Amino acid sequence: MLRGWMRKAEITSGLSPLELTDQEFSRLSKLVYKTCGINLHRGKKELLRARLSKRIRELGFDSFGDYYRYLCSDPTGQELIKMLDHITTNLSRFFREEAHFEFLEGEFYPTFTEQVARGVRGPRLRIWSAACATGEEPYSIVMHALMNLSSIPELDLRVLATDISTRALEKASNGIYSMEKISEVPPELRRRFFLKGTGPWEGTMKVKREVRQRVVFQRHNLLDPAPLEEEVDLVFCRNVLIYFDRETQRRVLERVVEPLAKGGYLLVGHAESINGAISNLRYIKPSIYRKL
């Protein structure tokens, strides 16, 4: 049904539908896998065709083959970035995976607060939100931390938020969301950490500077070395491993765990199991692991 609808939309727009041959799909899927590790199996062929057709038209090409050759010959690599923007899925919501925030509130933050009070550690807290999509995750992390660590006035909190999609990062850095998105935020946090839009921004809310200034957004490919020069206490790498095959999962995990401090925690999606993928992680509870 969806396939027929998309073809109909192209025809009614006055354009003949672009065909994606098996050979072209194979070449493009291999390029995507080599670049970022995403495994596009044959069931994703129509999705790839639908998401790239408009971009191919914009560039004036008549076929996926022409577009593939352009991708391979572009010395700047910018079109490859745009291509990944079009095919990646950036679904997210505020306070996703509630059990993770319960773990932070019930176990991690009380321990952190006690250690700071005893002078065992300083009030420095560093967190990496890998695959942050459109920003809901890192902003949720900051808001939740500020509420639970209010007894530490000198709290030094920073979150590095990375994603491979430049379009998602642009939206994330703006910090502007629809009222529907914000409805997922607890009322107390909504009142404290958001500004209501007026005029042309009516129907939206913007994350306050108090939160935004603690987040640094940066484009990053999870197959590349971690973009950090200091250790972090927590790594959120949630609901992205499902797009990789087992070997790529292992490579990604090695990258994201590298900057994690000894005793720090890795949080993955609840649908993701990484038991045995790398040896220096200890299972704590579902989707939560600690670095040995």
Contacts in CASP RR format, 6 or more apart in sequence:
PFRMAT RR
TARGET T0000
AUTHOR 0000-0000-0000
METHOD contacts of the structure
MODEL  1
MLRGWMRKAEITSGLSPLELTDQEFSRLSKLVYKTCGINLHRGKKELLRA
RLSKRIRELGFDSFGDYYRYLCSDPTGQELIKMLDHITTNLSRFFREEAH
FEFLEGEFYPTFTEQVARGVRGPRLRIWSAACATGEEPYSIVMHALMNLS
SIPELDLRVLATDISTRALEKASNGIYSMEKISEVPPELRRRFFLKGTGP
WEGTMKVKREVRQRVVFQRHNLLDPAPLEEEVDLVFCRNVLIYFDRETQR
RVLERVVEPLAKGGYLLVGHAESINGAISNLRYIKPSIYRKL
2 46 0 8 1.000
3 46 0 8 1.000
6 17 0 8 1.000
6 46 0 8 1.000
6 50 0 8 1.000
7 17 0 8 1.000
10 16 0 8 1.000
10 17 0 8 1.000
10 18 0 8 1.000
10 53 0 8 1.000
11 17 0 8 1.000
15 57 0 8 1.000
17 53 0 8 1.000
18 49 0 8 1.000
18 53 0 8 1.000
18 56 0 8 1.000
18 57 0 8 1.000
18 62 0 8 1.000
18 63 0 8 1.000
18 64 0 8 1.000
19 63 0 8 1.000
19 64 0 8 1.000
20 45 0 8 1.000
20 48 0 8 1.000
20 49 0 8 1.000
20 64 0 8 1.000
21 64 0 8 1.000
22 45 0 8 1.000
24 63 0 8 1.000
24 64 0 8 1.000
24 65 0 8 1.000
24 68 0 8 1.000
25 40 0 8 1.000
25 42 0 8 1.000
25 45 0 8 1.000
25 48 0 8 1.000
25 49 0 8 1.000
25 64 0 8 1.000
27 65 0 8 1.000
27 68 0 8 1.000
28 40 0 8 1.000
28 48 0 8 1.000
28 52 0 8 1.000
28 64 0 8 1.000
28 68 0 8 1.000
29 40 0 8 1.000
29 41 0 8 1.000
29 44 0 8 1.000
29 48 0 8 1.000
31 68 0 8 1.000
31 71 0 8 1.000
31 72 0 8 1.000
31 80 0 8 1.000
32 38 0 8 1.000
32 40 0 8 1.000
32 83 0 8 1.000
32 84 0 8 1.000
32 87 0 8 1.000
33 39 0 8 1.000
33 40 0 8 1.000
33 248 0 8 1.000
35 80 0 8 1.000
35 84 0 8 1.000
35 221 0 8 1.000
36 84 0 8 1.000
36 164 0 8 1.000
36 221 0 8 1.000
36 222 0 8 1.000
36 223 0 8 1.000
37 223 0 8 1.000
37 243 0 8 1.000
37 244 0 8 1.000
37 248 0 8 1.000
38 87 0 8 1.000
38 88 0 8 1.000
38 243 0 8 1.000
38 244 0 8 1.000
39 243 0 8 1.000
39 244 0 8 1.000
39 245 0 8 1.000
39 248 0 8 1.000
40 48 0 8 1.000
40 87 0 8 1.000
47 87 0 8 1.000
48 87 0 8 1.000
49 64 0 8 1.000
51 86 0 8 1.000
51 87 0 8 1.000
52 64 0 8 1.000
52 67 0 8 1.000
52 83 0 8 1.000
52 86 0 8 1.000
52 87 0 8 1.000
55 67 0 8 1.000
55 82 0 8 1.000
55 83 0 8 1.000
55 86 0 8 1.000
56 63 0 8 1.000
56 64 0 8 1.000
56 66 0 8 1.000
56 67 0 8 1.000
59 67 0 8 1.000
59 70 0 8 1.000
61 67 0 8 1.000
61 70 0 8 1.000
70 79 0 8 1.000
71 79 0 8 1.000
71 80 0 8 1.000
71 83 0 8 1.000
74 80 0 8 1.000
81 166 0 8 1.000
81 219 0 8 1.000
82 166 0 8 1.000
84 164 0 8 1.000
84 165 0 8 1.000
85 165 0 8 1.000
85 166 0 8 1.000
85 167 0 8 1.000
85 168 0 8 1.000
88 164 0 8 1.000
88 165 0 8 1.000
88 168 0 8 1.000
90 133 0 8 1.000
90 134 0 8 1.000
90 163 0 8 1.000
90 165 0 8 1.000
90 167 0 8 1.000
90 168 0 8 1.000
91 133 0 8 1.000
91 239 0 8 1.000
92 132 0 8 1.000
92 133 0 8 1.000
92 134 0 8 1.000
92 135 0 8 1.000
92 136 0 8 1.000
92 137 0 8 1.000
93 136 0 8 1.000
93 181 0 8 1.000
93 184 0 8 1.000
94 136 0 8 1.000
94 139 0 8 1.000
94 140 0 8 1.000
94 181 0 8 1.000
94 182 0 8 1.000
94 184 0 8 1.000
94 185 0 8 1.000
95 101 0 8 1.000
95 140 0 8 1.000
95 144 0 8 1.000
95 184 0 8 1.000
95 185 0 8 1.000
95 186 0 8 1.000
96 136 0 8 1.000
96 137 0 8 1.000
96 140 0 8 1.000
96 238 0 8 1.000
96 239 0 8 1.000
97 238 0 8 1.000
97 267 0 8 1.000
97 269 0 8 1.000
97 270 0 8 1.000
97 287 0 8 1.000
99 270 0 8 1.000
99 286 0 8 1.000
99 287 0 8 1.000
100 236 0 8 1.000
100 238 0 8 1.000
100 267 0 8 1.000
100 287 0 8 1.000
100 288 0 8 1.000
101 140 0 8 1.000
101 144 0 8 1.000
103 267 0 8 1.000
103 285 0 8 1.000
103 288 0 8 1.000
104 144 0 8 1.000
104 145 0 8 1.000
104 148 0 8 1.000
104 234 0 8 1.000
105 144 0 8 1.000
105 148 0 8 1.000
108 234 0 8 1.000
108 265 0 8 1.000
109 145 0 8 1.000
109 148 0 8 1.000
109 149 0 8 1.000
112 121 0 8 1.000
112 125 0 8 1.000
112 149 0 8 1.000
112 233 0 8 1.000
113 149 0 8 1.000
113 151 0 8 1.000
113 152 0 8 1.000
115 121 0 8 1.000
115 122 0 8 1.000
116 122 0 8 1.000
116 123 0 8 1.000
116 152 0 8 1.000
122 156 0 8 1.000
123 152 0 8 1.000
123 154 0 8 1.000
123 155 0 8 1.000
123 156 0 8 1.000
124 156 0 8 1.000
125 145 0 8 1.000
125 149 0 8 1.000
125 155 0 8 1.000
125 156 0 8 1.000
125 157 0 8 1.000
125 158 0 8 1.000
125 233 0 8 1.000
126 158 0 8 1.000
126 159 0 8 1.000
126 160 0 8 1.000
126 230 0 8 1.000
126 231 0 8 1.000
126 232 0 8 1.000
126 233 0 8 1.000
126 234 0 8 1.000
127 138 0 8 1.000
127 141 0 8 1.000
127 145 0 8 1.000
127 157 0 8 1.000
127 158 0 8 1.000
127 159 0 8 1.000
127 160 0 8 1.000
127 232 0 8 1.000
127 233 0 8 1.000
127 234 0 8 1.000
127 235 0 8 1.000
127 236 0 8 1.000
128 159 0 8 1.000
128 160 0 8 1.000
128 162 0 8 1.000
128 226 0 8 1.000
128 228 0 8 1.000
128 232 0 8 1.000
128 234 0 8 1.000
128 235 0 8 1.000
128 236 0 8 1.000
128 256 0 8 1.000
128 259 0 8 1.000
129 135 0 8 1.000
129 137 0 8 1.000
129 138 0 8 1.000
129 141 0 8 1.000
129 159 0 8 1.000
129 160 0 8 1.000
129 161 0 8 1.000
129 162 0 8 1.000
129 236 0 8 1.000
130 162 0 8 1.000
130 220 0 8 1.000
130 222 0 8 1.000
130 235 0 8 1.000
130 236 0 8 1.000
130 237 0 8 1.000
130 240 0 8 1.000
130 256 0 8 1.000
131 162 0 8 1.000
131 163 0 8 1.000
131 164 0 8 1.000
131 222 0 8 1.000
131 237 0 8 1.000
131 238 0 8 1.000
131 239 0 8 1.000
131 240 0 8 1.000
132 138 0 8 1.000
132 161 0 8 1.000
132 162 0 8 1.000
132 163 0 8 1.000
132 168 0 8 1.000
132 169 0 8 1.000
132 172 0 8 1.000
132 217 0 8 1.000
133 163 0 8 1.000
133 165 0 8 1.000
133 168 0 8 1.000
133 172 0 8 1.000
134 168 0 8 1.000
134 171 0 8 1.000
134 172 0 8 1.000
135 161 0 8 1.000
135 168 0 8 1.000
135 171 0 8 1.000
135 172 0 8 1.000
135 175 0 8 1.000
135 215 0 8 1.000
135 217 0 8 1.000
136 177 0 8 1.000
136 181 0 8 1.000
137 161 0 8 1.000
137 236 0 8 1.000
137 238 0 8 1.000
138 159 0 8 1.000
138 161 0 8 1.000
138 172 0 8 1.000
138 215 0 8 1.000
138 217 0 8 1.000
139 175 0 8 1.000
139 193 0 8 1.000
139 207 0 8 1.000
139 211 0 8 1.000
139 212 0 8 1.000
139 215 0 8 1.000
140 185 0 8 1.000
141 159 0 8 1.000
141 236 0 8 1.000
142 157 0 8 1.000
142 159 0 8 1.000
142 211 0 8 1.000
142 214 0 8 1.000
142 215 0 8 1.000
143 185 0 8 1.000
143 189 0 8 1.000
143 192 0 8 1.000
143 193 0 8 1.000
143 211 0 8 1.000
144 189 0 8 1.000
145 155 0 8 1.000
145 157 0 8 1.000
146 155 0 8 1.000
146 157 0 8 1.000
146 193 0 8 1.000
146 210 0 8 1.000
146 211 0 8 1.000
147 188 0 8 1.000
147 189 0 8 1.000
149 155 0 8 1.000
149 157 0 8 1.000
157 214 0 8 1.000
158 214 0 8 1.000
158 215 0 8 1.000
158 216 0 8 1.000
159 214 0 8 1.000
159 215 0 8 1.000
159 216 0 8 1.000
160 215 0 8 1.000
160 216 0 8 1.000
160 218 0 8 1.000
160 227 0 8 1.000
160 228 0 8 1.000
160 232 0 8 1.000
161 172 0 8 1.000
161 215 0 8 1.000
161 216 0 8 1.000
161 217 0 8 1.000
161 218 0 8 1.000
162 217 0 8 1.000
162 218 0 8 1.000
162 219 0 8 1.000
162 220 0 8 1.000
162 227 0 8 1.000
163 169 0 8 1.000
163 172 0 8 1.000
163 217 0 8 1.000
163 219 0 8 1.000
163 220 0 8 1.000
164 219 0 8 1.000
164 220 0 8 1.000
164 221 0 8 1.000
164 222 0 8 1.000
165 219 0 8 1.000
166 219 0 8 1.000
169 217 0 8 1.000
169 218 0 8 1.000
169 219 0 8 1.000
172 217 0 8 1.000
173 217 0 8 1.000
174 206 0 8 1.000
175 206 0 8 1.000
175 207 0 8 1.000
175 212 0 8 1.000
176 201 0 8 1.000
176 204 0 8 1.000
176 205 0 8 1.000
176 206 0 8 1.000
176 207 0 8 1.000
177 204 0 8 1.000
177 205 0 8 1.000
177 206 0 8 1.000
177 207 0 8 1.000
178 203 0 8 1.000
178 204 0 8 1.000
179 203 0 8 1.000
179 204 0 8 1.000
179 205 0 8 1.000
182 190 0 8 1.000
182 194 0 8 1.000
182 205 0 8 1.000
185 193 0 8 1.000
185 194 0 8 1.000
190 205 0 8 1.000
192 208 0 8 1.000
193 207 0 8 1.000
193 208 0 8 1.000
193 210 0 8 1.000
193 211 0 8 1.000
194 205 0 8 1.000
194 206 0 8 1.000
194 207 0 8 1.000
194 208 0 8 1.000
195 205 0 8 1.000
195 206 0 8 1.000
195 208 0 8 1.000
196 203 0 8 1.000
196 205 0 8 1.000
197 203 0 8 1.000
197 204 0 8 1.000
197 205 0 8 1.000
197 206 0 8 1.000
218 227 0 8 1.000
220 227 0 8 1.000
222 237 0 8 1.000
222 240 0 8 1.000
222 252 0 8 1.000
222 255 0 8 1.000
222 256 0 8 1.000
223 248 0 8 1.000
223 251 0 8 1.000
223 252 0 8 1.000
223 255 0 8 1.000
224 255 0 8 1.000
225 255 0 8 1.000
225 258 0 8 1.000
226 255 0 8 1.000
226 256 0 8 1.000
226 258 0 8 1.000
226 259 0 8 1.000
228 259 0 8 1.000
230 259 0 8 1.000
231 259 0 8 1.000
231 260 0 8 1.000
231 261 0 8 1.000
232 259 0 8 1.000
232 260 0 8 1.000
232 261 0 8 1.000
232 264 0 8 1.000
233 260 0 8 1.000
233 261 0 8 1.000
233 264 0 8 1.000
233 265 0 8 1.000
234 260 0 8 1.000
234 264 0 8 1.000
234 265 0 8 1.000
234 266 0 8 1.000
234 267 0 8 1.000
235 256 0 8 1.000
235 257 0 8 1.000
235 259 0 8 1.000
235 260 0 8 1.000
235 265 0 8 1.000
235 266 0 8 1.000
235 267 0 8 1.000
236 267 0 8 1.000
237 252 0 8 1.000
237 253 0 8 1.000
237 256 0 8 1.000
237 266 0 8 1.000
237 267 0 8 1.000
237 268 0 8 1.000
238 267 0 8 1.000
238 268 0 8 1.000
238 269 0 8 1.000
238 272 0 8 1.000
238 287 0 8 1.000
239 269 0 8 1.000
239 271 0 8 1.000
239 272 0 8 1.000
240 252 0 8 1.000
241 249 0 8 1.000
241 252 0 8 1.000
241 253 0 8 1.000
241 268 0 8 1.000
241 269 0 8 1.000
241 272 0 8 1.000
241 274 0 8 1.000
242 271 0 8 1.000
242 272 0 8 1.000
244 252 0 8 1.000
246 277 0 8 1.000
249 274 0 8 1.000
249 277 0 8 1.000
250 277 0 8 1.000
250 278 0 8 1.000
253 266 0 8 1.000
253 274 0 8 1.000
253 277 0 8 1.000
253 278 0 8 1.000
253 281 0 8 1.000
254 278 0 8 1.000
256 266 0 8 1.000
257 266 0 8 1.000
257 278 0 8 1.000
257 280 0 8 1.000
257 281 0 8 1.000
257 291 0 8 1.000
260 266 0 8 1.000
260 291 0 8 1.000
261 291 0 8 1.000
262 291 0 8 1.000
262 292 0 8 1.000
263 290 0 8 1.000
263 291 0 8 1.000
263 292 0 8 1.000
264 290 0 8 1.000
264 291 0 8 1.000
265 284 0 8 1.000
265 288 0 8 1.000
265 289 0 8 1.000
265 290 0 8 1.000
265 291 0 8 1.000
266 281 0 8 1.000
266 288 0 8 1.000
266 289 0 8 1.000
266 290 0 8 1.000
266 291 0 8 1.000
267 287 0 8 1.000
267 288 0 8 1.000
267 289 0 8 1.000
268 274 0 8 1.000
268 287 0 8 1.000
268 289 0 8 1.000
269 287 0 8 1.000
270 286 0 8 1.000
270 287 0 8 1.000
272 287 0 8 1.000
274 281 0 8 1.000
274 289 0 8 1.000
275 283 0 8 1.000
280 291 0 8 1.000
280 292 0 8 1.000
281 289 0 8 1.000
281 290 0 8 1.000
281 291 0 8 1.000
281 292 0 8 1.000
282 289 0 8 1.000
282 290 0 8 1.000
282 291 0 8 1.000
282 292 0 8 1.000
283 289 0 8 1.000
284 290 0 8 1.000
END
